[in-house]
Amino acid sequence: IVMDAGDLLQGDPFAAYYASVAPRDPNPIIETMNLIGYDVATLGNHDFNWGLPFLRRSLAAATFPYVSGNVFGLPADTLIYPPYVVLQRQGVRVGIAGFTTPGVMLWDRENVRGQVHVGRVSASAGRVLANMARETDFRVVLIHSGMDEAASYDTTGVGGENVAASMATLAVRPDLVLVGHSHREMRDSVIAGVHFIQPKNWAQQVSVAHV
């Protein structure tokens, strides 16, 4: 299963060129992911940097699903993407959920105001994992959030920036968590039986988990 925890559409000159200078469909980054054979991904905060029309157009070309349990469309305040997907592998039902740091509401407020609300991960994660557990044998979370580092903003009214470690405190815990956002390398850190991995940023690494 090939997965990603976000921040793909912004971050280097290649991405910037095809977003602001010569946009095309499909976006070359999404096209590359399609060719690689990605199975699922979630959103990072930088994926909102070019605005919602660009984001929607880019993801529409993906041949794999995006999942998100805390990105809501306004004014209805309903989830824009499914909170999780269930994939079958050798008779095993693998559930994969996604969450994004709510810092989007500060860093990209001009792009999302009145259209999208990225809620606190803590408000959604327990419900999403409990629902996913009913349909699955193995549970994975893709989370664009650091582990438990201090936030770079005042979290009042917004929610924590770095909350991935809290996945190990849920009543229904995931088995594996793929972490993004903090630009660190993490090789199978285990908290309360939950395995956490994180490849280096900018595609310097691929993390491989054998289950």
Disulfide bonds with the S-S distance in Angstrom:
none
